Every structure is written in C-alpha cells, then in structure tokens.
Amino acid sequence: MVADTFVAIVGTDPLVQGLVGGIFIAVLNLFGASLVLVWRNPSERSLDAALGFAAGVMLAASFTSLILPGIEATPGGSPIPVLAGVLVGAAFLDRADLLVPHAHYLLTGKRRSDAADPPDTLPISEERLASLVLFVLAITLHNMPEGLSVGVGFGSGDVPNAIALMLAIGIQNIPEGLAVSVAAVNAGLDRRAYAAFAGIRAGVVEIPLAVFGAVAVTLAAGILPYAMGFAAGAMLFVIGDEIIPETHTHGYERVATLGLMAGIVVMLYLDVSLAA
C-alpha cells in the first residue's frame, strides 16, 4: 500500500525515486540538526539513548534492506558478492578515516583512549576554519554510505524494501543530526548558522549519492549485490567504529543499549509492515 502510493506520486523511474529518497533523508538530517534551536541543552543520557536507537535502526536495516536482498539478487543465491562488497565497504571507510580525523576528536579535543578524562572544548581561534573544514569532511564521510544505500535500494527495483531503507536512514538522521549540532555548538559554533549549514551539507552529499547509486545499479545490474554489500559494510563500520563507542563513553551504556534494541525492533516492524 505504501509502495503503491509512493510510486503513484513519484513514478517508476529509479533515478527519480533515488532523488526523492535523497531529498527525504537530507531534510530529516536538517530537521535533526535544527532541533538544537529548541532543545538547547540535551543531556548526555538523552543523546546516548537517541544515538543508540539510531544505531539499532541502521543495524537492522543493513541486514534486512541491503545484505539479505543483495543475496537474493545474486544468481543462485550466493552470498559471496554481497560479502565481498561488505568487506570492501568497511575497508573503504577504514582507510578514509585515516585521512580525515574523527569528528569525535575534532569536537572534543579528546581521543577515545582518554575519553574518561574531563572533556575539553576545542578552542575557536585563528585555526577555526581549518578545524571546521576537517569536521565537515569527517561528518560528510560518515553520511556518504547513507545516501548511496538509498539510491542502491531504489535502483534495485524493490520499492517496498527501498522505502523501508529510506525511512530507516531518515529516522536515524534525526538524532544523529542533533548530536552533531550539539557537539558543534559546544565547540563554539553558532546554533542557527550551523543548523542551516548542516542541512545544506547533508543535501549536497546525500542527494547526489542517492541518484548516483540508483543510476549505477540500473545501468549495470550485475553490480547490484556488490553495491548493496558495499553500502551495508560502510554503514556497519560507522555503527561499530563511531556510533556505539561514542554512546558508551559517558556512563549511560545501559540506556544506549536499550535504545539500540528499540531501534532494531522498530526497523524490523517497518520492514515487515511495508513488505506486507
């Protein structure tokens, strides 16, 4: 029913569907970033719970909307192409992280090894522009798999599954956008300026990558399993390397874990109900 309504409004062209999906997740990223204007000082407990929920949604979506459909799309049902894509996606994010400093370090001035120490604030000085550029690159790097996965989902032709993936990424973009905005404000950036900038940045990155993913798998159907695995591997890397560790550094591990479980349940329900 939802898929039929979506197709009736958007049409059947995967490129257009990918474009709409990219716009949708970028708008929700902007919404999450803009929450810092009204929720001016969310507690660490609330942020950890919200990020845990986001991680749970994306964790479930990586399997139900990318890995398993990718295996089904492989001739003979072989998991090898998808698993190869997962490894390449994770390796790509791992190598890219070596080139771009972690957003965690840029915003707090602390690496994870000394995260138990009292947090510092990155001083805003003549180096502010350079730090801001590095910060934007780090966050952009972690948003890339999201836009790509939405495009790949719609390019696969499985609209119900693609919609579930779009909703999953959109939902997780809200707490993620808020958390990043809070960190940016704590680093000394202006609330309104950064909230607006976050929306623009998300759109510039996620929308074209969504279109690219849809076009790529449409023109070369044989790469679909690899592309789905790549998107899943990249997202799983971000979840395991950034989101979950970050939610376990403030003493609210149990709350973050409960949020993770809630996110998994919500995503599984969305996946089943949309496929019905």
N, C-alpha and C positions, 0 to 999 in steps of 0.2 A: 504493500500500500504506500509506504513512504517512498520507496524507489520509484513507483509509478508516478507519484506526484512530482518527484524531483525531475524525472525525465520529461514529464508534461510541461514543466516550467522551463527547464534548461535546454532540453533537446537531447539527441542521441550522439552528438559529436563528442568523442572523448576529450578532444582538445578544449572545447568549451566547458565540459564538465570539470576538467582539471583546473581551468582558470577560475571557475566558480568556487571549487574546493579550496584553492589557494587563497582567494579573497576571503572566504569564510574563516579560515584559521588565522589569517593575518588580522582580521577585525577582532577576533576574540583575544588575540595577543595584545592588541591595542586596548581592549576593554580591561584586561587584567592589569596592564601597566598603568592605566588611568585610575584604578582603584586606590592608588596611593594618594590621590587628591582628596578622597573622602575617608578612607581608612588610614589615617595619618601615621599611626604608630602600632601596627600589628605586633603581637607578641611573638617571640621565637617559637613558642609552643604551637600557636596557630599556623605559622608559616611552615613548620616542620610537618604538621598534620596535613596541610594542603599540598605540600610537595610530595609527601608520601602517597597521597591519593593520586596525584598526577603520575607518579612513577608506576602505581598499580594499574592505572588505566592503560598506559603505554606498554607495560609489560605484557598484559593480556592481549592488547591489540597487535603486538609484534608477532604473536603466535597465531591468533585467530584470523587476523586480517592480512598477514603477509607470509609467514612461513608455511602454514598449512595450505592456504590457497596456492602458494607457489609450487608446492609439491604436487598438488592435484593438477596443476597446469603443465607439469613436466610429462612428456611421453613416457608411458609405462609407470608413472608414479614414482620415479626415482628421486630420492631426496638429495642426491649429490649436487646438482646445480644450485639448489637453494642453499645448501650448507656451505658450498664454496662461496656463494655471494655473502652469506653471513660473516664468514671469516674475512673476506676482503673488505666488507663494510666496517667491521670492527678495527681491522688493521689500518684502514684509511683514517679513521678518527684518532686512533692511537698516534699515528705519525703526524697528523695535523696538529695534535695537541702539543707536540714537541716544538712546533714552530710558533704557536700562539700561547702565551701564558694563560693559565687558568683564570677564569673570571673570579674564582674564589680569592685567589692571591691578589689580583688587581684591586678588588674592592675592600679587602680587609687588611692587606699588608702582611697576612699570615699564610704560611703553607700548612697543609694538613698535618705535617709532622709536629707542629707546635700549636695545633688548633685548641689545645686545652688551656693555653695561656690566655690572659685577658685580651680581648680583641683590640686591635689598633685601628685607626682610621687612616686611610690613605690620604696624605696631605695634598691639598689643592694648591699648586704653586705654578711656577713657570713651566713645569713638566705636565701640567694638567691635560693639555691637548694630546700629548703623546700617550699618556695613560688612558685617556678616553678612547683613542683610536685602538689601542690594544684590547681594551674592554669590549668595544663593539665587535672587533674581529673574533674574540673568544665566544661571545654570545651568538654571533652570526654563524659561526662554525657549528654550534650545537643546534641551531634551528634548521640547518640545511637538510638533514635527513627527514624532518617533518614535512617540509614542502615536497620533497622528492617522493616520499612514500604515498602522499595523497595523489600525486599525478600518476604514479605507477598503478595505484589502486584503480583509478578510473580508466587508465589505459588498458587494463586487463579485461575490461568489458563486464566485470562483475559489479554492477552498480550497487546492489544492497551491501555487499562487503566493503565497497569503496566509501559508501556513506557512513557505515559504522566506523571506518578508519578516520574519516574526516571529522566525525563527531568526537572520537577519542582524542585526536590531536588538538581539536579546538578546545575541548574541556580542559586538557592538561595545560594548554597555553594560558589559561586564566590565572591559576596560582603561580605558574612559572613567571608570567609577566609581572605579577605583583611582587614576587620575591626579588626579582632582578631590579625592579624600580626602587624597592625599599633599600636594597644594597647600594644602588646608585645615589640615592638621596643621602644615605649615611656617609657616602664618600664625598659629599659636598655639592652634588649637582642639584640644580633647581627642579622641583617637583613637576611643574607644568611643562617646562622645556623638555625634560627627559621623557615624560609620558608621551608627549607628541612625537618626539624623536623615535621612541621605541616602536610606535605604530608604523611610522614611515620605514624604519629599518626592517621590520618584520615583513612588510609588504614588498619591499624591494628584493628581499631574499626568498621568501616562501612562495610568492605568486609565480615568478618566472620558473622556479624549480618545479613547481607543480605542473606547469604547462610543459616543461622540458620532459618530465617523467612520463606524462601522457603521450607526448609525441614520440618519444624514443621507443616505448614498448609497442606503440601502434604501428610504427614503420618497420620495426624489427621484432616480430612476435617471438622469435627464438630466444631473445634475451630476457623475456619476462621473468622466468624463475630466478635468474641471476640478479635481476634488478630488484625483485621482491626480497630476496635474501640479503642483498646489499643494504637496502633501506632498513630491514629488520636488524641486521647486525650493527649498523651505525646507531640506531636508536637504543638497542640493548647496551651498547658501550656507554652511551651518555647516561643511561639509567644507573648502570653499575659503577661507573667511574666518577660521576658527578652528583647526581640527584640523591641517591641513597646515602652515600658517605656524608654529604652535606647535612642531611636530616638527622644524622647520628653524632653530631658534634656539639650539641647544646644541652644534652641531658634529657632529651624527650624521645628517646629511641622507641619506647613502647607506643607512644602516641603516633609517631611516624609509621610504625609497623601496622598499627590498626588502620591508619589512613591508607596504607598500601593494600591491605586486604579489602577495604571498602572499594578502592578503585578497581581492583580485579573483579569483584562481584558486579559492580556497575557496568563495566565493559562487557563482561560475559552476558549479562542480561540484554544489553543493547545489541550485541552481535546476534543473539538468538531471536530476539523480537523483530529485528529488522529483516532477518532472513526468512521469517515466517510468511 
